[in-house]
Amino acid sequence: MKTIIASLVFALASTTAYANADMDRQSYCSNYASMLKSIAAWRDQGMSPEKTLELMRGVKGVSLQEKKDAINAVYFDKSLANSRGTEFGNQARSNCLAEKSK
């Protein structure tokens, strides 16, 4: 299960690896991981994907398309159904940072 989560998060992060030249890699990956954790929390609270997207508009350094892709993955990918919390965020951040070396 962790491998599936790591693979999906890695895929999401790698498609956006250099999305915003104005942010350093550490900041970008931290923002991205925090965004994924928030999406999972709102999903678990029963918030609609549309409302989640409205709330995500304030996240800096992550494109609208990246936000939509992350919401779709967290809400609708069955392998992420139980993803939440600090461990999920840490894994997302680690995978994002690992992409830098490629």
Chimera marker file (.cmm) of the C-alpha trace (Angstrom):
<marker_set name="trace">
<marker id="1" x="0.000" y="0.000" z="0.000" r="1" g="1" b="0" radius="0.5"/>
<marker id="2" x="2.784" y="2.443" z="0.892" r="1" g="1" b="0" radius="0.5"/>
<marker id="3" x="4.459" y="1.651" z="-2.429" r="1" g="1" b="0" radius="0.5"/>
<marker id="4" x="1.278" y="2.518" z="-4.327" r="1" g="1" b="0" radius="0.5"/>
<marker id="5" x="0.906" y="5.762" z="-2.399" r="1" g="1" b="0" radius="0.5"/>
<marker id="6" x="4.539" y="6.629" z="-2.914" r="1" g="1" b="0" radius="0.5"/>
<marker id="7" x="4.291" y="5.891" z="-6.637" r="1" g="1" b="0" radius="0.5"/>
<marker id="8" x="1.231" y="8.061" z="-7.110" r="1" g="1" b="0" radius="0.5"/>
<marker id="9" x="2.577" y="10.928" z="-5.058" r="1" g="1" b="0" radius="0.5"/>
<marker id="10" x="5.869" y="10.647" z="-6.909" r="1" g="1" b="0" radius="0.5"/>
<marker id="11" x="4.043" y="10.763" z="-10.239" r="1" g="1" b="0" radius="0.5"/>
<marker id="12" x="2.078" y="13.825" z="-9.175" r="1" g="1" b="0" radius="0.5"/>
<marker id="13" x="5.177" y="15.564" z="-7.898" r="1" g="1" b="0" radius="0.5"/>
<marker id="14" x="7.309" y="14.664" z="-10.895" r="1" g="1" b="0" radius="0.5"/>
<marker id="15" x="4.860" y="16.163" z="-13.373" r="1" g="1" b="0" radius="0.5"/>
<marker id="16" x="5.244" y="19.457" z="-11.580" r="1" g="1" b="0" radius="0.5"/>
<marker id="17" x="8.883" y="19.223" z="-10.620" r="1" g="1" b="0" radius="0.5"/>
<marker id="18" x="9.957" y="22.575" z="-11.938" r="1" g="1" b="0" radius="0.5"/>
<marker id="19" x="6.592" y="24.297" z="-12.149" r="1" g="1" b="0" radius="0.5"/>
<marker id="20" x="7.552" y="27.525" z="-10.460" r="1" g="1" b="0" radius="0.5"/>
<marker id="21" x="11.033" y="28.935" z="-10.943" r="1" g="1" b="0" radius="0.5"/>
<marker id="22" x="10.316" y="31.618" z="-8.325" r="1" g="1" b="0" radius="0.5"/>
<marker id="23" x="10.235" y="29.107" z="-5.477" r="1" g="1" b="0" radius="0.5"/>
<marker id="24" x="13.129" y="27.048" z="-4.292" r="1" g="1" b="0" radius="0.5"/>
<marker id="25" x="12.663" y="23.305" z="-4.320" r="1" g="1" b="0" radius="0.5"/>
<marker id="26" x="12.279" y="22.980" z="-0.550" r="1" g="1" b="0" radius="0.5"/>
<marker id="27" x="9.477" y="25.554" z="-0.437" r="1" g="1" b="0" radius="0.5"/>
<marker id="28" x="7.711" y="24.080" z="-3.432" r="1" g="1" b="0" radius="0.5"/>
<marker id="29" x="7.787" y="20.544" z="-2.031" r="1" g="1" b="0" radius="0.5"/>
<marker id="30" x="6.653" y="21.710" z="1.404" r="1" g="1" b="0" radius="0.5"/>
<marker id="31" x="3.743" y="23.636" z="-0.114" r="1" g="1" b="0" radius="0.5"/>
<marker id="32" x="2.800" y="20.694" z="-2.323" r="1" g="1" b="0" radius="0.5"/>
<marker id="33" x="2.858" y="18.202" z="0.563" r="1" g="1" b="0" radius="0.5"/>
<marker id="34" x="0.814" y="20.526" z="2.774" r="1" g="1" b="0" radius="0.5"/>
<marker id="35" x="-1.689" y="20.912" z="-0.015" r="1" g="1" b="0" radius="0.5"/>
<marker id="36" x="-2.084" y="17.120" z="-0.350" r="1" g="1" b="0" radius="0.5"/>
<marker id="37" x="-2.581" y="16.744" z="3.404" r="1" g="1" b="0" radius="0.5"/>
<marker id="38" x="-5.243" y="19.456" z="3.383" r="1" g="1" b="0" radius="0.5"/>
<marker id="39" x="-7.042" y="17.892" z="0.452" r="1" g="1" b="0" radius="0.5"/>
<marker id="40" x="-7.144" y="14.547" z="2.270" r="1" g="1" b="0" radius="0.5"/>
<marker id="41" x="-8.442" y="16.188" z="5.456" r="1" g="1" b="0" radius="0.5"/>
<marker id="42" x="-11.224" y="18.002" z="3.599" r="1" g="1" b="0" radius="0.5"/>
<marker id="43" x="-12.111" y="14.814" z="1.728" r="1" g="1" b="0" radius="0.5"/>
<marker id="44" x="-12.417" y="13.006" z="5.057" r="1" g="1" b="0" radius="0.5"/>
<marker id="45" x="-14.667" y="15.783" z="6.390" r="1" g="1" b="0" radius="0.5"/>
<marker id="46" x="-17.034" y="15.292" z="3.451" r="1" g="1" b="0" radius="0.5"/>
<marker id="47" x="-16.192" y="18.461" z="1.564" r="1" g="1" b="0" radius="0.5"/>
<marker id="48" x="-16.872" y="18.337" z="-2.172" r="1" g="1" b="0" radius="0.5"/>
<marker id="49" x="-13.944" y="18.383" z="-4.624" r="1" g="1" b="0" radius="0.5"/>
<marker id="50" x="-15.287" y="21.669" z="-6.028" r="1" g="1" b="0" radius="0.5"/>
<marker id="51" x="-15.267" y="23.340" z="-2.611" r="1" g="1" b="0" radius="0.5"/>
<marker id="52" x="-11.787" y="21.948" z="-1.972" r="1" g="1" b="0" radius="0.5"/>
<marker id="53" x="-10.579" y="23.524" z="-5.219" r="1" g="1" b="0" radius="0.5"/>
<marker id="54" x="-11.999" y="26.871" z="-4.095" r="1" g="1" b="0" radius="0.5"/>
<marker id="55" x="-10.031" y="26.597" z="-0.863" r="1" g="1" b="0" radius="0.5"/>
<marker id="56" x="-6.884" y="25.522" z="-2.721" r="1" g="1" b="0" radius="0.5"/>
<marker id="57" x="-6.837" y="28.630" z="-4.907" r="1" g="1" b="0" radius="0.5"/>
<marker id="58" x="-4.819" y="30.406" z="-2.202" r="1" g="1" b="0" radius="0.5"/>
<marker id="59" x="-1.928" y="27.915" z="-2.321" r="1" g="1" b="0" radius="0.5"/>
<marker id="60" x="1.083" y="29.731" z="-3.747" r="1" g="1" b="0" radius="0.5"/>
<marker id="61" x="3.493" y="28.248" z="-6.258" r="1" g="1" b="0" radius="0.5"/>
<marker id="62" x="1.280" y="25.372" z="-7.386" r="1" g="1" b="0" radius="0.5"/>
<marker id="63" x="-0.560" y="25.756" z="-10.690" r="1" g="1" b="0" radius="0.5"/>
<marker id="64" x="-4.326" y="25.422" z="-11.019" r="1" g="1" b="0" radius="0.5"/>
<marker id="65" x="-3.878" y="22.252" z="-13.080" r="1" g="1" b="0" radius="0.5"/>
<marker id="66" x="-1.628" y="20.737" z="-10.395" r="1" g="1" b="0" radius="0.5"/>
<marker id="67" x="-4.293" y="21.515" z="-7.798" r="1" g="1" b="0" radius="0.5"/>
<marker id="68" x="-6.996" y="19.874" z="-9.914" r="1" g="1" b="0" radius="0.5"/>
<marker id="69" x="-4.823" y="16.807" z="-10.526" r="1" g="1" b="0" radius="0.5"/>
<marker id="70" x="-4.026" y="16.478" z="-6.814" r="1" g="1" b="0" radius="0.5"/>
<marker id="71" x="-7.697" y="16.810" z="-5.833" r="1" g="1" b="0" radius="0.5"/>
<marker id="72" x="-8.732" y="14.195" z="-8.376" r="1" g="1" b="0" radius="0.5"/>
<marker id="73" x="-6.048" y="11.801" z="-7.165" r="1" g="1" b="0" radius="0.5"/>
<marker id="74" x="-6.790" y="12.210" z="-3.460" r="1" g="1" b="0" radius="0.5"/>
<marker id="75" x="-10.582" y="12.058" z="-3.901" r="1" g="1" b="0" radius="0.5"/>
<marker id="76" x="-10.953" y="9.400" z="-6.578" r="1" g="1" b="0" radius="0.5"/>
<marker id="77" x="-7.881" y="7.131" z="-6.625" r="1" g="1" b="0" radius="0.5"/>
<marker id="78" x="-8.789" y="4.112" z="-4.511" r="1" g="1" b="0" radius="0.5"/>
<marker id="79" x="-5.146" y="3.570" z="-3.561" r="1" g="1" b="0" radius="0.5"/>
<marker id="80" x="-5.222" y="6.936" z="-1.740" r="1" g="1" b="0" radius="0.5"/>
<marker id="81" x="-8.493" y="6.301" z="0.096" r="1" g="1" b="0" radius="0.5"/>
<marker id="82" x="-6.700" y="5.903" z="3.428" r="1" g="1" b="0" radius="0.5"/>
<marker id="83" x="-3.989" y="8.497" z="2.831" r="1" g="1" b="0" radius="0.5"/>
<marker id="84" x="-3.918" y="11.295" z="5.351" r="1" g="1" b="0" radius="0.5"/>
<marker id="85" x="-1.919" y="12.936" z="8.055" r="1" g="1" b="0" radius="0.5"/>
<marker id="86" x="1.700" y="13.592" z="8.733" r="1" g="1" b="0" radius="0.5"/>
<marker id="87" x="3.048" y="10.368" z="7.236" r="1" g="1" b="0" radius="0.5"/>
<marker id="88" x="1.258" y="11.081" z="3.940" r="1" g="1" b="0" radius="0.5"/>
<marker id="89" x="2.608" y="14.636" z="3.881" r="1" g="1" b="0" radius="0.5"/>
<marker id="90" x="6.131" y="13.525" z="4.718" r="1" g="1" b="0" radius="0.5"/>
<marker id="91" x="6.066" y="10.916" z="1.965" r="1" g="1" b="0" radius="0.5"/>
<marker id="92" x="4.781" y="13.450" z="-0.571" r="1" g="1" b="0" radius="0.5"/>
<marker id="93" x="7.495" y="15.937" z="0.406" r="1" g="1" b="0" radius="0.5"/>
<marker id="94" x="10.241" y="13.295" z="0.280" r="1" g="1" b="0" radius="0.5"/>
<marker id="95" x="9.146" y="12.108" z="-3.148" r="1" g="1" b="0" radius="0.5"/>
<marker id="96" x="8.984" y="15.664" z="-4.438" r="1" g="1" b="0" radius="0.5"/>
<marker id="97" x="12.489" y="16.420" z="-3.148" r="1" g="1" b="0" radius="0.5"/>
<marker id="98" x="13.823" y="13.170" z="-4.606" r="1" g="1" b="0" radius="0.5"/>
<marker id="99" x="12.665" y="14.280" z="-8.043" r="1" g="1" b="0" radius="0.5"/>
<marker id="100" x="15.239" y="17.091" z="-7.885" r="1" g="1" b="0" radius="0.5"/>
<marker id="101" x="18.073" y="14.634" z="-8.337" r="1" g="1" b="0" radius="0.5"/>
<marker id="102" x="16.713" y="13.333" z="-11.639" r="1" g="1" b="0" radius="0.5"/>
<link id1="1" id2="2" r="1" g="1" b="0" radius="0.2"/>
<link id1="2" id2="3" r="1" g="1" b="0" radius="0.2"/>
<link id1="3" id2="4" r="1" g="1" b="0" radius="0.2"/>
<link id1="4" id2="5" r="1" g="1" b="0" radius="0.2"/>
<link id1="5" id2="6" r="1" g="1" b="0" radius="0.2"/>
<link id1="6" id2="7" r="1" g="1" b="0" radius="0.2"/>
<link id1="7" id2="8" r="1" g="1" b="0" radius="0.2"/>
<link id1="8" id2="9" r="1" g="1" b="0" radius="0.2"/>
<link id1="9" id2="10" r="1" g="1" b="0" radius="0.2"/>
<link id1="10" id2="11" r="1" g="1" b="0" radius="0.2"/>
<link id1="11" id2="12" r="1" g="1" b="0" radius="0.2"/>
<link id1="12" id2="13" r="1" g="1" b="0" radius="0.2"/>
<link id1="13" id2="14" r="1" g="1" b="0" radius="0.2"/>
<link id1="14" id2="15" r="1" g="1" b="0" radius="0.2"/>
<link id1="15" id2="16" r="1" g="1" b="0" radius="0.2"/>
<link id1="16" id2="17" r="1" g="1" b="0" radius="0.2"/>
<link id1="17" id2="18" r="1" g="1" b="0" radius="0.2"/>
<link id1="18" id2="19" r="1" g="1" b="0" radius="0.2"/>
<link id1="19" id2="20" r="1" g="1" b="0" radius="0.2"/>
<link id1="20" id2="21" r="1" g="1" b="0" radius="0.2"/>
<link id1="21" id2="22" r="1" g="1" b="0" radius="0.2"/>
<link id1="22" id2="23" r="1" g="1" b="0" radius="0.2"/>
<link id1="23" id2="24" r="1" g="1" b="0" radius="0.2"/>
<link id1="24" id2="25" r="1" g="1" b="0" radius="0.2"/>
<link id1="25" id2="26" r="1" g="1" b="0" radius="0.2"/>
<link id1="26" id2="27" r="1" g="1" b="0" radius="0.2"/>
<link id1="27" id2="28" r="1" g="1" b="0" radius="0.2"/>
<link id1="28" id2="29" r="1" g="1" b="0" radius="0.2"/>
<link id1="29" id2="30" r="1" g="1" b="0" radius="0.2"/>
<link id1="30" id2="31" r="1" g="1" b="0" radius="0.2"/>
<link id1="31" id2="32" r="1" g="1" b="0" radius="0.2"/>
<link id1="32" id2="33" r="1" g="1" b="0" radius="0.2"/>
<link id1="33" id2="34" r="1" g="1" b="0" radius="0.2"/>
<link id1="34" id2="35" r="1" g="1" b="0" radius="0.2"/>
<link id1="35" id2="36" r="1" g="1" b="0" radius="0.2"/>
<link id1="36" id2="37" r="1" g="1" b="0" radius="0.2"/>
<link id1="37" id2="38" r="1" g="1" b="0" radius="0.2"/>
<link id1="38" id2="39" r="1" g="1" b="0" radius="0.2"/>
<link id1="39" id2="40" r="1" g="1" b="0" radius="0.2"/>
<link id1="40" id2="41" r="1" g="1" b="0" radius="0.2"/>
<link id1="41" id2="42" r="1" g="1" b="0" radius="0.2"/>
<link id1="42" id2="43" r="1" g="1" b="0" radius="0.2"/>
<link id1="43" id2="44" r="1" g="1" b="0" radius="0.2"/>
<link id1="44" id2="45" r="1" g="1" b="0" radius="0.2"/>
<link id1="45" id2="46" r="1" g="1" b="0" radius="0.2"/>
<link id1="46" id2="47" r="1" g="1" b="0" radius="0.2"/>
<link id1="47" id2="48" r="1" g="1" b="0" radius="0.2"/>
<link id1="48" id2="49" r="1" g="1" b="0" radius="0.2"/>
<link id1="49" id2="50" r="1" g="1" b="0" radius="0.2"/>
<link id1="50" id2="51" r="1" g="1" b="0" radius="0.2"/>
<link id1="51" id2="52" r="1" g="1" b="0" radius="0.2"/>
<link id1="52" id2="53" r="1" g="1" b="0" radius="0.2"/>
<link id1="53" id2="54" r="1" g="1" b="0" radius="0.2"/>
<link id1="54" id2="55" r="1" g="1" b="0" radius="0.2"/>
<link id1="55" id2="56" r="1" g="1" b="0" radius="0.2"/>
<link id1="56" id2="57" r="1" g="1" b="0" radius="0.2"/>
<link id1="57" id2="58" r="1" g="1" b="0" radius="0.2"/>
<link id1="58" id2="59" r="1" g="1" b="0" radius="0.2"/>
<link id1="59" id2="60" r="1" g="1" b="0" radius="0.2"/>
<link id1="60" id2="61" r="1" g="1" b="0" radius="0.2"/>
<link id1="61" id2="62" r="1" g="1" b="0" radius="0.2"/>
<link id1="62" id2="63" r="1" g="1" b="0" radius="0.2"/>
<link id1="63" id2="64" r="1" g="1" b="0" radius="0.2"/>
<link id1="64" id2="65" r="1" g="1" b="0" radius="0.2"/>
<link id1="65" id2="66" r="1" g="1" b="0" radius="0.2"/>
<link id1="66" id2="67" r="1" g="1" b="0" radius="0.2"/>
<link id1="67" id2="68" r="1" g="1" b="0" radius="0.2"/>
<link id1="68" id2="69" r="1" g="1" b="0" radius="0.2"/>
<link id1="69" id2="70" r="1" g="1" b="0" radius="0.2"/>
<link id1="70" id2="71" r="1" g="1" b="0" radius="0.2"/>
<link id1="71" id2="72" r="1" g="1" b="0" radius="0.2"/>
<link id1="72" id2="73" r="1" g="1" b="0" radius="0.2"/>
<link id1="73" id2="74" r="1" g="1" b="0" radius="0.2"/>
<link id1="74" id2="75" r="1" g="1" b="0" radius="0.2"/>
<link id1="75" id2="76" r="1" g="1" b="0" radius="0.2"/>
<link id1="76" id2="77" r="1" g="1" b="0" radius="0.2"/>
<link id1="77" id2="78" r="1" g="1" b="0" radius="0.2"/>
<link id1="78" id2="79" r="1" g="1" b="0" radius="0.2"/>
<link id1="79" id2="80" r="1" g="1" b="0" radius="0.2"/>
<link id1="80" id2="81" r="1" g="1" b="0" radius="0.2"/>
<link id1="81" id2="82" r="1" g="1" b="0" radius="0.2"/>
<link id1="82" id2="83" r="1" g="1" b="0" radius="0.2"/>
<link id1="83" id2="84" r="1" g="1" b="0" radius="0.2"/>
<link id1="84" id2="85" r="1" g="1" b="0" radius="0.2"/>
<link id1="85" id2="86" r="1" g="1" b="0" radius="0.2"/>
<link id1="86" id2="87" r="1" g="1" b="0" radius="0.2"/>
<link id1="87" id2="88" r="1" g="1" b="0" radius="0.2"/>
<link id1="88" id2="89" r="1" g="1" b="0" radius="0.2"/>
<link id1="89" id2="90" r="1" g="1" b="0" radius="0.2"/>
<link id1="90" id2="91" r="1" g="1" b="0" radius="0.2"/>
<link id1="91" id2="92" r="1" g="1" b="0" radius="0.2"/>
<link id1="92" id2="93" r="1" g="1" b="0" radius="0.2"/>
<link id1="93" id2="94" r="1" g="1" b="0" radius="0.2"/>
<link id1="94" id2="95" r="1" g="1" b="0" radius="0.2"/>
<link id1="95" id2="96" r="1" g="1" b="0" radius="0.2"/>
<link id1="96" id2="97" r="1" g="1" b="0" radius="0.2"/>
<link id1="97" id2="98" r="1" g="1" b="0" radius="0.2"/>
<link id1="98" id2="99" r="1" g="1" b="0" radius="0.2"/>
<link id1="99" id2="100" r="1" g="1" b="0" radius="0.2"/>
<link id1="100" id2="101" r="1" g="1" b="0" radius="0.2"/>
<link id1="101" id2="102" r="1" g="1" b="0" radius="0.2"/>
</marker_set>
